[in-house]
Amino acid sequence: MENDVTTIQIKKTVVEELNKAKKYRRETYSDVISYLIEFIKNEKEKEEFDKFVMEAQKEKMRELWDNKADEAWENA
């Protein structure tokens, strides 16, 4: 299955950008595209993790900022 290949049509401007993204001159477009896919997956995972952490911290931050004792000091 790994040796299965297909022909795709892409704009010449995309080919130019893929050429710029190559790590070395003879790197295949398949390798470049695979790298970009992994990069996108990792970014999405990082974004999901960041959202999870922010949501988990939201309640604690609410406790810290909505503290009646602190409000008393503001008016002292």
mmCIF file of the N, C-alpha and C atoms, coordinates in Angstrom:
data_MODEL
# 
_entry.id   MODEL 
# 
loop_
_atom_site.group_PDB 
_atom_site.id 
_atom_site.type_symbol 
_atom_site.label_atom_id 
_atom_site.label_alt_id 
_atom_site.label_comp_id 
_atom_site.label_asym_id 
_atom_site.label_entity_id 
_atom_site.label_seq_id 
_atom_site.pdbx_PDB_ins_code 
_atom_site.Cartn_x 
_atom_site.Cartn_y 
_atom_site.Cartn_z 
_atom_site.occupancy 
_atom_site.B_iso_or_equiv 
_atom_site.pdbx_formal_charge 
_atom_site.auth_seq_id 
_atom_site.auth_comp_id 
_atom_site.auth_asym_id 
_atom_site.auth_atom_id 
_atom_site.pdbx_PDB_model_num 
ATOM 1   N N  . MET A 1 1  ? 0.818   -1.177 0.000   1.00 0.00 ? 1  MET A N  1 
ATOM 2   C CA . MET A 1 1  ? 0.000   0.000  0.000   1.00 0.00 ? 1  MET A CA 1 
ATOM 3   C C  . MET A 1 1  ? 0.878   1.264  0.000   1.00 0.00 ? 1  MET A C  1 
ATOM 4   N N  . GLU A 1 2  ? 2.020   1.234  0.680   1.00 0.00 ? 2  GLU A N  1 
ATOM 5   C CA . GLU A 1 2  ? 2.919   2.386  0.739   1.00 0.00 ? 2  GLU A CA 1 
ATOM 6   C C  . GLU A 1 2  ? 3.399   2.796  -0.647  1.00 0.00 ? 2  GLU A C  1 
ATOM 7   N N  . ASN A 1 3  ? 3.466   1.862  -1.576  1.00 0.00 ? 3  ASN A N  1 
ATOM 8   C CA . ASN A 1 3  ? 3.965   2.174  -2.906  1.00 0.00 ? 3  ASN A CA 1 
ATOM 9   C C  . ASN A 1 3  ? 2.883   2.688  -3.825  1.00 0.00 ? 3  ASN A C  1 
ATOM 10  N N  . ASP A 1 4  ? 1.636   2.712  -3.352  1.00 0.00 ? 4  ASP A N  1 
ATOM 11  C CA . ASP A 1 4  ? 0.562   3.252  -4.163  1.00 0.00 ? 4  ASP A CA 1 
ATOM 12  C C  . ASP A 1 4  ? 0.779   4.750  -4.321  1.00 0.00 ? 4  ASP A C  1 
ATOM 13  N N  . VAL A 1 5  ? 0.666   5.215  -5.547  1.00 0.00 ? 5  VAL A N  1 
ATOM 14  C CA . VAL A 1 5  ? 0.817   6.642  -5.812  1.00 0.00 ? 5  VAL A CA 1 
ATOM 15  C C  . VAL A 1 5  ? -0.347  7.119  -6.659  1.00 0.00 ? 5  VAL A C  1 
ATOM 16  N N  . THR A 1 6  ? -0.528  8.413  -6.670  1.00 0.00 ? 6  THR A N  1 
ATOM 17  C CA . THR A 1 6  ? -1.579  9.017  -7.467  1.00 0.00 ? 6  THR A CA 1 
ATOM 18  C C  . THR A 1 6  ? -1.038  10.282 -8.112  1.00 0.00 ? 6  THR A C  1 
ATOM 19  N N  . THR A 1 7  ? -1.728  10.750 -9.086  1.00 0.00 ? 7  THR A N  1 
ATOM 20  C CA . THR A 1 7  ? -1.375  12.005 -9.735  1.00 0.00 ? 7  THR A CA 1 
ATOM 21  C C  . THR A 1 7  ? -2.386  13.046 -9.302  1.00 0.00 ? 7  THR A C  1 
ATOM 22  N N  . ILE A 1 8  ? -1.884  14.186 -8.848  1.00 0.00 ? 8  ILE A N  1 
ATOM 23  C CA . ILE A 1 8  ? -2.781  15.266 -8.444  1.00 0.00 ? 8  ILE A CA 1 
ATOM 24  C C  . ILE A 1 8  ? -2.448  16.513 -9.261  1.00 0.00 ? 8  ILE A C  1 
ATOM 25  N N  . GLN A 1 9  ? -3.408  17.383 -9.368  1.00 0.00 ? 9  GLN A N  1 
ATOM 26  C CA . GLN A 1 9  ? -3.185  18.651 -10.062 1.00 0.00 ? 9  GLN A CA 1 
ATOM 27  C C  . GLN A 1 9  ? -3.148  19.763 -9.026  1.00 0.00 ? 9  GLN A C  1 
ATOM 28  N N  . ILE A 1 10 ? -2.081  20.542 -9.088  1.00 0.00 ? 10 ILE A N  1 
ATOM 29  C CA . ILE A 1 10 ? -1.970  21.690 -8.194  1.00 0.00 ? 10 ILE A CA 1 
ATOM 30  C C  . ILE A 1 10 ? -1.478  22.884 -9.008  1.00 0.00 ? 10 ILE A C  1 
ATOM 31  N N  . LYS A 1 11 ? -1.805  24.054 -8.527  1.00 0.00 ? 11 LYS A N  1 
ATOM 32  C CA . LYS A 1 11 ? -1.400  25.282 -9.217  1.00 0.00 ? 11 LYS A CA 1 
ATOM 33  C C  . LYS A 1 11 ? 0.116   25.425 -9.178  1.00 0.00 ? 11 LYS A C  1 
ATOM 34  N N  . LYS A 1 12 ? 0.641   26.070 -10.201 1.00 0.00 ? 12 LYS A N  1 
ATOM 35  C CA . LYS A 1 12 ? 2.089   26.275 -10.274 1.00 0.00 ? 12 LYS A CA 1 
ATOM 36  C C  . LYS A 1 12 ? 2.589   27.105 -9.096  1.00 0.00 ? 12 LYS A C  1 
ATOM 37  N N  . THR A 1 13 ? 1.766   28.011 -8.604  1.00 0.00 ? 13 THR A N  1 
ATOM 38  C CA . THR A 1 13 ? 2.190   28.809 -7.449  1.00 0.00 ? 13 THR A CA 1 
ATOM 39  C C  . THR A 1 13 ? 2.356   27.920 -6.216  1.00 0.00 ? 13 THR A C  1 
ATOM 40  N N  . VAL A 1 14 ? 1.521   26.877 -6.124  1.00 0.00 ? 14 VAL A N  1 
ATOM 41  C CA . VAL A 1 14 ? 1.641   25.933 -5.002  1.00 0.00 ? 14 VAL A CA 1 
ATOM 42  C C  . VAL A 1 14 ? 2.927   25.129 -5.151  1.00 0.00 ? 14 VAL A C  1 
ATOM 43  N N  . VAL A 1 15 ? 3.232   24.730 -6.369  1.00 0.00 ? 15 VAL A N  1 
ATOM 44  C CA . VAL A 1 15 ? 4.480   23.999 -6.625  1.00 0.00 ? 15 VAL A CA 1 
ATOM 45  C C  . VAL A 1 15 ? 5.676   24.862 -6.220  1.00 0.00 ? 15 VAL A C  1 
ATOM 46  N N  . GLU A 1 16 ? 5.620   26.142 -6.561  1.00 0.00 ? 16 GLU A N  1 
ATOM 47  C CA . GLU A 1 16 ? 6.713   27.050 -6.190  1.00 0.00 ? 16 GLU A CA 1 
ATOM 48  C C  . GLU A 1 16 ? 6.876   27.116 -4.670  1.00 0.00 ? 16 GLU A C  1 
ATOM 49  N N  . GLU A 1 17 ? 5.760   27.186 -3.959  1.00 0.00 ? 17 GLU A N  1 
ATOM 50  C CA . GLU A 1 17 ? 5.814   27.232 -2.495  1.00 0.00 ? 17 GLU A CA 1 
ATOM 51  C C  . GLU A 1 17 ? 6.324   25.911 -1.924  1.00 0.00 ? 17 GLU A C  1 
ATOM 52  N N  . LEU A 1 18 ? 5.902   24.797 -2.515  1.00 0.00 ? 18 LEU A N  1 
ATOM 53  C CA . LEU A 1 18 ? 6.408   23.493 -2.072  1.00 0.00 ? 18 LEU A CA 1 
ATOM 54  C C  . LEU A 1 18 ? 7.914   23.407 -2.288  1.00 0.00 ? 18 LEU A C  1 
ATOM 55  N N  . ASN A 1 19 ? 8.388   23.932 -3.399  1.00 0.00 ? 19 ASN A N  1 
ATOM 56  C CA . ASN A 1 19 ? 9.829   23.932 -3.661  1.00 0.00 ? 19 ASN A CA 1 
ATOM 57  C C  . ASN A 1 19 ? 10.569  24.745 -2.603  1.00 0.00 ? 19 ASN A C  1 
ATOM 58  N N  . LYS A 1 20 ? 9.998   25.869 -2.196  1.00 0.00 ? 20 LYS A N  1 
ATOM 59  C CA . LYS A 1 20 ? 10.623  26.692 -1.157  1.00 0.00 ? 20 LYS A CA 1 
ATOM 60  C C  . LYS A 1 20 ? 10.624  25.981 0.191   1.00 0.00 ? 20 LYS A C  1 
ATOM 61  N N  . ALA A 1 21 ? 9.631   25.118 0.418   1.00 0.00 ? 21 ALA A N  1 
ATOM 62  C CA . ALA A 1 21 ? 9.502   24.434 1.699   1.00 0.00 ? 21 ALA A CA 1 
ATOM 63  C C  . ALA A 1 21 ? 10.403  23.209 1.815   1.00 0.00 ? 21 ALA A C  1 
ATOM 64  N N  . LYS A 1 22 ? 11.004  22.786 0.720   1.00 0.00 ? 22 LYS A N  1 
ATOM 65  C CA . LYS A 1 22 ? 11.868  21.602 0.758   1.00 0.00 ? 22 LYS A CA 1 
ATOM 66  C C  . LYS A 1 22 ? 13.065  21.838 1.667   1.00 0.00 ? 22 LYS A C  1 
ATOM 67  N N  . LYS A 1 23 ? 13.416  20.783 2.422   1.00 0.00 ? 23 LYS A N  1 
ATOM 68  C CA . LYS A 1 23 ? 14.589  20.856 3.297   1.00 0.00 ? 23 LYS A CA 1 
ATOM 69  C C  . LYS A 1 23 ? 15.866  20.664 2.484   1.00 0.00 ? 23 LYS A C  1 
ATOM 70  N N  . TYR A 1 24 ? 15.779  19.866 1.429   1.00 0.00 ? 24 TYR A N  1 
ATOM 71  C CA . TYR A 1 24 ? 16.900  19.657 0.525   1.00 0.00 ? 24 TYR A CA 1 
ATOM 72  C C  . TYR A 1 24 ? 16.351  19.528 -0.890  1.00 0.00 ? 24 TYR A C  1 
ATOM 73  N N  . ARG A 1 25 ? 17.184  19.778 -1.864  1.00 0.00 ? 25 ARG A N  1 
ATOM 74  C CA . ARG A 1 25 ? 16.767  19.915 -3.261  1.00 0.00 ? 25 ARG A CA 1 
ATOM 75  C C  . ARG A 1 25 ? 16.010  18.715 -3.807  1.00 0.00 ? 25 ARG A C  1 
ATOM 76  N N  . ARG A 1 26 ? 16.419  17.518 -3.478  1.00 0.00 ? 26 ARG A N  1 
ATOM 77  C CA . ARG A 1 26 ? 15.811  16.320 -4.067  1.00 0.00 ? 26 ARG A CA 1 
ATOM 78  C C  . ARG A 1 26 ? 14.684  15.727 -3.210  1.00 0.00 ? 26 ARG A C  1 
ATOM 79  N N  . GLU A 1 27 ? 14.264  16.443 -2.198  1.00 0.00 ? 27 GLU A N  1 
ATOM 80  C CA . GLU A 1 27 ? 13.148  15.985 -1.362  1.00 0.00 ? 27 GLU A CA 1 
ATOM 81  C C  . GLU A 1 27 ? 11.882  15.925 -2.212  1.00 0.00 ? 27 GLU A C  1 
ATOM 82  N N  . THR A 1 28 ? 11.090  14.890 -2.019  1.00 0.00 ? 28 THR A N  1 
ATOM 83  C CA . THR A 1 28 ? 9.879   14.734 -2.829  1.00 0.00 ? 28 THR A CA 1 
ATOM 84  C C  . THR A 1 28 ? 8.756   15.633 -2.305  1.00 0.00 ? 28 THR A C  1 
ATOM 85  N N  . TYR A 1 29 ? 7.809   15.945 -3.203  1.00 0.00 ? 29 TYR A N  1 
ATOM 86  C CA . TYR A 1 29 ? 6.639   16.706 -2.786  1.00 0.00 ? 29 TYR A CA 1 
ATOM 87  C C  . TYR A 1 29 ? 5.847   15.920 -1.747  1.00 0.00 ? 29 TYR A C  1 
ATOM 88  N N  . SER A 1 30 ? 5.824   14.617 -1.898  1.00 0.00 ? 30 SER A N  1 
ATOM 89  C CA . SER A 1 30 ? 5.120   13.771 -0.936  1.00 0.00 ? 30 SER A CA 1 
ATOM 90  C C  . SER A 1 30 ? 5.705   13.955 0.463   1.00 0.00 ? 30 SER A C  1 
ATOM 91  N N  . ASP A 1 31 ? 7.027   14.005 0.558   1.00 0.00 ? 31 ASP A N  1 
ATOM 92  C CA . ASP A 1 31 ? 7.679   14.213 1.851   1.00 0.00 ? 31 ASP A CA 1 
ATOM 93  C C  . ASP A 1 31 ? 7.352   15.595 2.420   1.00 0.00 ? 31 ASP A C  1 
ATOM 94  N N  . VAL A 1 32 ? 7.368   16.603 1.563   1.00 0.00 ? 32 VAL A N  1 
ATOM 95  C CA . VAL A 1 32 ? 7.066   17.963 2.010   1.00 0.00 ? 32 VAL A CA 1 
ATOM 96  C C  . VAL A 1 32 ? 5.626   18.039 2.508   1.00 0.00 ? 32 VAL A C  1 
ATOM 97  N N  . ILE A 1 33 ? 4.707   17.478 1.747   1.00 0.00 ? 33 ILE A N  1 
ATOM 98  C CA . ILE A 1 33 ? 3.294   17.503 2.121   1.00 0.00 ? 33 ILE A CA 1 
ATOM 99  C C  . ILE A 1 33 ? 3.073   16.713 3.408   1.00 0.00 ? 33 ILE A C  1 
ATOM 100 N N  . SER A 1 34 ? 3.724   15.580 3.550   1.00 0.00 ? 34 SER A N  1 
ATOM 101 C CA . SER A 1 34 ? 3.602   14.782 4.779   1.00 0.00 ? 34 SER A CA 1 
ATOM 102 C C  . SER A 1 34 ? 4.095   15.572 5.982   1.00 0.00 ? 34 SER A C  1 
ATOM 103 N N  . TYR A 1 35 ? 5.209   16.270 5.812   1.00 0.00 ? 35 TYR A N  1 
ATOM 104 C CA . TYR A 1 35 ? 5.730   17.109 6.893   1.00 0.00 ? 35 TYR A CA 1 
ATOM 105 C C  . TYR A 1 35 ? 4.717   18.191 7.268   1.00 0.00 ? 35 TYR A C  1 
ATOM 106 N N  . LEU A 1 36 ? 4.129   18.839 6.264   1.00 0.00 ? 36 LEU A N  1 
ATOM 107 C CA . LEU A 1 36 ? 3.152   19.895 6.519   1.00 0.00 ? 36 LEU A CA 1 
ATOM 108 C C  . LEU A 1 36 ? 1.915   19.347 7.232   1.00 0.00 ? 36 LEU A C  1 
ATOM 109 N N  . ILE A 1 37 ? 1.481   18.155 6.849   1.00 0.00 ? 37 ILE A N  1 
ATOM 110 C CA . ILE A 1 37 ? 0.327   17.529 7.504   1.00 0.00 ? 37 ILE A CA 1 
ATOM 111 C C  . ILE A 1 37 ? 0.637   17.270 8.976   1.00 0.00 ? 37 ILE A C  1 
ATOM 112 N N  . GLU A 1 38 ? 1.812   16.732 9.273   1.00 0.00 ? 38 GLU A N  1 
ATOM 113 C CA . GLU A 1 38 ? 2.202   16.475 10.664  1.00 0.00 ? 38 GLU A CA 1 
ATOM 114 C C  . GLU A 1 38 ? 2.280   17.778 11.453  1.00 0.00 ? 38 GLU A C  1 
ATOM 115 N N  . PHE A 1 39 ? 2.816   18.810 10.816  1.00 0.00 ? 39 PHE A N  1 
ATOM 116 C CA . PHE A 1 39 ? 2.913   20.117 11.463  1.00 0.00 ? 39 PHE A CA 1 
ATOM 117 C C  . PHE A 1 39 ? 1.524   20.621 11.838  1.00 0.00 ? 39 PHE A C  1 
ATOM 118 N N  . ILE A 1 40 ? 0.579   20.513 10.916  1.00 0.00 ? 40 ILE A N  1 
ATOM 119 C CA . ILE A 1 40 ? -0.792  20.966 11.169  1.00 0.00 ? 40 ILE A CA 1 
ATOM 120 C C  . ILE A 1 40 ? -1.428  20.150 12.290  1.00 0.00 ? 40 ILE A C  1 
ATOM 121 N N  . LYS A 1 41 ? -1.236  18.831 12.265  1.00 0.00 ? 41 LYS A N  1 
ATOM 122 C CA . LYS A 1 41 ? -1.783  17.976 13.332  1.00 0.00 ? 41 LYS A CA 1 
ATOM 123 C C  . LYS A 1 41 ? -1.233  18.401 14.684  1.00 0.00 ? 41 LYS A C  1 
ATOM 124 N N  . ASN A 1 42 ? 0.066   18.632 14.753  1.00 0.00 ? 42 ASN A N  1 
ATOM 125 C CA . ASN A 1 42 ? 0.696   19.034 16.018  1.00 0.00 ? 42 ASN A CA 1 
ATOM 126 C C  . ASN A 1 42 ? 0.176   20.379 16.487  1.00 0.00 ? 42 ASN A C  1 
ATOM 127 N N  . GLU A 1 43 ? -0.024  21.304 15.571  1.00 0.00 ? 43 GLU A N  1 
ATOM 128 C CA . GLU A 1 43 ? -0.553  22.616 15.932  1.00 0.00 ? 43 GLU A CA 1 
ATOM 129 C C  . GLU A 1 43 ? -1.977  22.496 16.466  1.00 0.00 ? 43 GLU A C  1 
ATOM 130 N N  . LYS A 1 44 ? -2.777  21.634 15.840  1.00 0.00 ? 44 LYS A N  1 
ATOM 131 C CA . LYS A 1 44 ? -4.152  21.438 16.304  1.00 0.00 ? 44 LYS A CA 1 
ATOM 132 C C  . LYS A 1 44 ? -4.152  20.819 17.696  1.00 0.00 ? 44 LYS A C  1 
ATOM 133 N N  . GLU A 1 45 ? -3.276  19.830 17.918  1.00 0.00 ? 45 GLU A N  1 
ATOM 134 C CA . GLU A 1 45 ? -3.178  19.204 19.235  1.00 0.00 ? 45 GLU A CA 1 
ATOM 135 C C  . GLU A 1 45 ? -2.742  20.229 20.276  1.00 0.00 ? 45 GLU A C  1 
ATOM 136 N N  . LYS A 1 46 ? -1.784  21.078 19.920  1.00 0.00 ? 46 LYS A N  1 
ATOM 137 C CA . LYS A 1 46 ? -1.311  22.113 20.840  1.00 0.00 ? 46 LYS A CA 1 
ATOM 138 C C  . LYS A 1 46 ? -2.447  23.086 21.152  1.00 0.00 ? 46 LYS A C  1 
ATOM 139 N N  . GLU A 1 47 ? -3.202  23.459 20.136  1.00 0.00 ? 47 GLU A N  1 
ATOM 140 C CA . GLU A 1 47 ? -4.325  24.377 20.329  1.00 0.00 ? 47 GLU A CA 1 
ATOM 141 C C  . GLU A 1 47 ? -5.386  23.758 21.236  1.00 0.00 ? 47 GLU A C  1 
ATOM 142 N N  . GLU A 1 48 ? -5.675  22.469 21.022  1.00 0.00 ? 48 GLU A N  1 
ATOM 143 C CA . GLU A 1 48 ? -6.646  21.779 21.874  1.00 0.00 ? 48 GLU A CA 1 
ATOM 144 C C  . GLU A 1 48 ? -6.147  21.711 23.311  1.00 0.00 ? 48 GLU A C  1 
ATOM 145 N N  . PHE A 1 49 ? -4.856  21.444 23.501  1.00 0.00 ? 49 PHE A N  1 
ATOM 146 C CA . PHE A 1 49 ? -4.274  21.391 24.834  1.00 0.00 ? 49 PHE A CA 1 
ATOM 147 C C  . PHE A 1 49 ? -4.369  22.760 25.510  1.00 0.00 ? 49 PHE A C  1 
ATOM 148 N N  . ASP A 1 50 ? -4.042  23.813 24.761  1.00 0.00 ? 50 ASP A N  1 
ATOM 149 C CA . ASP A 1 50 ? -4.125  25.163 25.306  1.00 0.00 ? 50 ASP A CA 1 
ATOM 150 C C  . ASP A 1 50 ? -5.553  25.488 25.741  1.00 0.00 ? 50 ASP A C  1 
ATOM 151 N N  . LYS A 1 51 ? -6.532  25.111 24.929  1.00 0.00 ? 51 LYS A N  1 
ATOM 152 C CA . LYS A 1 51 ? -7.934  25.342 25.283  1.00 0.00 ? 51 LYS A CA 1 
ATOM 153 C C  . LYS A 1 51 ? -8.300  24.577 26.553  1.00 0.00 ? 51 LYS A C  1 
ATOM 154 N N  . PHE A 1 52 ? -7.826  23.329 26.659  1.00 0.00 ? 52 PHE A N  1 
ATOM 155 C CA . PHE A 1 52 ? -8.090  22.508 27.840  1.00 0.00 ? 52 PHE A CA 1 
ATOM 156 C C  . PHE A 1 52 ? -7.522  23.166 29.088  1.00 0.00 ? 52 PHE A C  1 
ATOM 157 N N  . VAL A 1 53 ? -6.283  23.630 29.011  1.00 0.00 ? 53 VAL A N  1 
ATOM 158 C CA . VAL A 1 53 ? -5.626  24.259 30.156  1.00 0.00 ? 53 VAL A CA 1 
ATOM 159 C C  . VAL A 1 53 ? -6.351  25.549 30.536  1.00 0.00 ? 53 VAL A C  1 
ATOM 160 N N  . MET A 1 54 ? -6.717  26.345 29.537  1.00 0.00 ? 54 MET A N  1 
ATOM 161 C CA . MET A 1 54 ? -7.426  27.597 29.825  1.00 0.00 ? 54 MET A CA 1 
ATOM 162 C C  . MET A 1 54 ? -8.763  27.311 30.502  1.00 0.00 ? 54 MET A C  1 
ATOM 163 N N  . GLU A 1 55 ? -9.469  26.313 30.045  1.00 0.00 ? 55 GLU A N  1 
ATOM 164 C CA . GLU A 1 55 ? -10.764 25.965 30.633  1.00 0.00 ? 55 GLU A CA 1 
ATOM 165 C C  . GLU A 1 55 ? -10.579 25.468 32.065  1.00 0.00 ? 55 GLU A C  1 
ATOM 166 N N  . ALA A 1 56 ? -9.536  24.668 32.280  1.00 0.00 ? 56 ALA A N  1 
ATOM 167 C CA . ALA A 1 56 ? -9.273  24.146 33.616  1.00 0.00 ? 56 ALA A CA 1 
ATOM 168 C C  . ALA A 1 56 ? -8.896  25.276 34.578  1.00 0.00 ? 56 ALA A C  1 
ATOM 169 N N  . GLN A 1 57 ? -8.208  26.270 34.091  1.00 0.00 ? 57 GLN A N  1 
ATOM 170 C CA . GLN A 1 57 ? -7.774  27.379 34.940  1.00 0.00 ? 57 GLN A CA 1 
ATOM 171 C C  . GLN A 1 57 ? -8.874  28.404 35.175  1.00 0.00 ? 57 GLN A C  1 
ATOM 172 N N  . LYS A 1 58 ? -9.884  28.409 34.333  1.00 0.00 ? 58 LYS A N  1 
ATOM 173 C CA . LYS A 1 58 ? -10.928 29.427 34.411  1.00 0.00 ? 58 LYS A CA 1 
ATOM 174 C C  . LYS A 1 58 ? -11.578 29.485 35.789  1.00 0.00 ? 58 LYS A C  1 
ATOM 175 N N  . GLU A 1 59 ? -11.927 28.336 36.355  1.00 0.00 ? 59 GLU A N  1 
ATOM 176 C CA . GLU A 1 59 ? -12.590 28.297 37.662  1.00 0.00 ? 59 GLU A CA 1 
ATOM 177 C C  . GLU A 1 59 ? -11.671 28.816 38.758  1.00 0.00 ? 59 GLU A C  1 
ATOM 178 N N  . LYS A 1 60 ? -10.399 28.414 38.727  1.00 0.00 ? 60 LYS A N  1 
ATOM 179 C CA . LYS A 1 60 ? -9.447  28.881 39.742  1.00 0.00 ? 60 LYS A CA 1 
ATOM 180 C C  . LYS A 1 60 ? -9.243  30.389 39.637  1.00 0.00 ? 60 LYS A C  1 
ATOM 181 N N  . MET A 1 61 ? -9.155  30.892 38.433  1.00 0.00 ? 61 MET A N  1 
ATOM 182 C CA . MET A 1 61 ? -8.991  32.331 38.247  1.00 0.00 ? 61 MET A CA 1 
ATOM 183 C C  . MET A 1 61 ? -10.219 33.080 38.759  1.00 0.00 ? 61 MET A C  1 
ATOM 184 N N  . ARG A 1 62 ? -11.379 32.517 38.553  1.00 0.00 ? 62 ARG A N  1 
ATOM 185 C CA . ARG A 1 62 ? -12.607 33.129 39.040  1.00 0.00 ? 62 ARG A CA 1 
ATOM 186 C C  . ARG A 1 62 ? -12.562 33.211 40.569  1.00 0.00 ? 62 ARG A C  1 
ATOM 187 N N  . GLU A 1 63 ? -12.072 32.137 41.211  1.00 0.00 ? 63 GLU A N  1 
ATOM 188 C CA . GLU A 1 63 ? -11.940 32.124 42.668  1.00 0.00 ? 63 GLU A CA 1 
ATOM 189 C C  . GLU A 1 63 ? -10.998 33.232 43.129  1.00 0.00 ? 63 GLU A C  1 
ATOM 190 N N  . LEU A 1 64 ? -9.886  33.380 42.435  1.00 0.00 ? 64 LEU A N  1 
ATOM 191 C CA . LEU A 1 64 ? -8.890  34.367 42.828  1.00 0.00 ? 64 LEU A CA 1 
ATOM 192 C C  . LEU A 1 64 ? -9.367  35.796 42.607  1.00 0.00 ? 64 LEU A C  1 
ATOM 193 N N  . TRP A 1 65 ? -10.030 36.043 41.503  1.00 0.00 ? 65 TRP A N  1 
ATOM 194 C CA . TRP A 1 65 ? -10.416 37.408 41.157  1.00 0.00 ? 65 TRP A CA 1 
ATOM 195 C C  . TRP A 1 65 ? -11.742 37.827 41.779  1.00 0.00 ? 65 TRP A C  1 
ATOM 196 N N  . ASP A 1 66 ? -12.612 36.878 42.040  1.00 0.00 ? 66 ASP A N  1 
ATOM 197 C CA . ASP A 1 66 ? -13.903 37.202 42.645  1.00 0.00 ? 66 ASP A CA 1 
ATOM 198 C C  . ASP A 1 66 ? -13.870 36.972 44.149  1.00 0.00 ? 66 ASP A C  1 
ATOM 199 N N  . ASN A 1 67 ? -12.794 37.377 44.773  1.00 0.00 ? 67 ASN A N  1 
ATOM 200 C CA . ASN A 1 67 ? -12.568 37.144 46.184  1.00 0.00 ? 67 ASN A CA 1 
ATOM 201 C C  . ASN A 1 67 ? -13.060 38.354 46.983  1.00 0.00 ? 67 ASN A C  1 
ATOM 202 N N  . LYS A 1 68 ? -14.022 38.165 47.875  1.00 0.00 ? 68 LYS A N  1 
ATOM 203 C CA . LYS A 1 68 ? -14.591 39.253 48.673  1.00 0.00 ? 68 LYS A CA 1 
ATOM 204 C C  . LYS A 1 68 ? -13.558 39.912 49.580  1.00 0.00 ? 68 LYS A C  1 
ATOM 205 N N  . ALA A 1 69 ? -12.607 39.137 50.085  1.00 0.00 ? 69 ALA A N  1 
ATOM 206 C CA . ALA A 1 69 ? -11.578 39.699 50.968  1.00 0.00 ? 69 ALA A CA 1 
ATOM 207 C C  . ALA A 1 69 ? -10.730 40.716 50.206  1.00 0.00 ? 69 ALA A C  1 
ATOM 208 N N  . ASP A 1 70 ? -10.423 40.425 48.957  1.00 0.00 ? 70 ASP A N  1 
ATOM 209 C CA . ASP A 1 70 ? -9.644  41.364 48.150  1.00 0.00 ? 70 ASP A CA 1 
ATOM 210 C C  . ASP A 1 70 ? -10.442 42.632 47.874  1.00 0.00 ? 70 ASP A C  1 
ATOM 211 N N  . GLU A 1 71 ? -11.738 42.486 47.650  1.00 0.00 ? 71 GLU A N  1 
ATOM 212 C CA . GLU A 1 71 ? -12.579 43.655 47.384  1.00 0.00 ? 71 GLU A CA 1 
ATOM 213 C C  . GLU A 1 71 ? -12.582 44.603 48.595  1.00 0.00 ? 71 GLU A C  1 
ATOM 214 N N  . ALA A 1 72 ? -12.531 44.050 49.803  1.00 0.00 ? 72 ALA A N  1 
ATOM 215 C CA . ALA A 1 72 ? -12.513 44.868 51.005  1.00 0.00 ? 72 ALA A CA 1 
ATOM 216 C C  . ALA A 1 72 ? -11.242 45.721 51.035  1.00 0.00 ? 72 ALA A C  1 
ATOM 217 N N  . TRP A 1 73 ? -10.111 45.176 50.616  1.00 0.00 ? 73 TRP A N  1 
ATOM 218 C CA . TRP A 1 73 ? -8.868  45.916 50.609  1.00 0.00 ? 73 TRP A CA 1 
ATOM 219 C C  . TRP A 1 73 ? -8.899  47.061 49.605  1.00 0.00 ? 73 TRP A C  1 
ATOM 220 N N  . GLU A 1 74 ? -9.601  46.869 48.488  1.00 0.00 ? 74 GLU A N  1 
ATOM 221 C CA . GLU A 1 74 ? -9.690  47.921 47.480  1.00 0.00 ? 74 GLU A CA 1 
ATOM 222 C C  . GLU A 1 74 ? -10.376 49.160 48.034  1.00 0.00 ? 74 GLU A C  1 
ATOM 223 N N  . ASN A 1 75 ? -11.330 48.972 48.950  1.00 0.00 ? 75 ASN A N  1 
ATOM 224 C CA . ASN A 1 75 ? -12.094 50.080 49.498  1.00 0.00 ? 75 ASN A CA 1 
ATOM 225 C C  . ASN A 1 75 ? -11.510 50.619 50.803  1.00 0.00 ? 75 ASN A C  1 
ATOM 226 N N  . ALA A 1 76 ? -10.381 50.097 51.252  1.00 0.00 ? 76 ALA A N  1 
ATOM 227 C CA . ALA A 1 76 ? -9.812  50.504 52.548  1.00 0.00 ? 76 ALA A CA 1 
ATOM 228 C C  . ALA A 1 76 ? -9.139  51.855 52.454  1.00 0.00 ? 76 ALA A C  1 
# 
